[in-house]
Amino acid sequence: MNHHSKQHRISKRSRRSAGLVAGIAATCALMIPGAASASTAPAQDDLGSRLERACLRIANVETRTNNLITRLQGDVTVRGSLAWLQAQIDRAEARGNTDLVDVLTNRLAVREQTLVVLQLRLEGLPALEAFCIERGVAL
């Protein structure tokens, strides 16, 4: 039961991160000139407040992203790192537990892809900050 709850927490955290990135991307897409050419004044005010809330979250996104990257790139002693997970795979292989090896290998592949996504997110944050500053949102 404990094993399933850990997987649930990880997937819930991943969904939250993906939702945050999607929310910021959607907000920025709405602010592209010409994308909302038929907007009214109240809708524009609402969009401005939503943009401000999204922009104010950038610092927190950057901190969380850096923390996740640090964990994934950690050594064998850092629980949840790629190296730690590879050690778990090696241990399961040594014991002959092929089912566990398959599960952990798939998990390793997902975490490697997650690391790439997190690095791309980190690279895109300065552009988002500039976008917010251009629109007069103080960070």
PyMOL commands that set and color helices and strands:
alter all, ss='L'
color gray80, all
select helices_A, chain A and resi 2-30+41-56+58-72+82-95+98-134
alter helices_A, ss='H'
color red, helices_A
deselect
rebuild
show_as cartoon
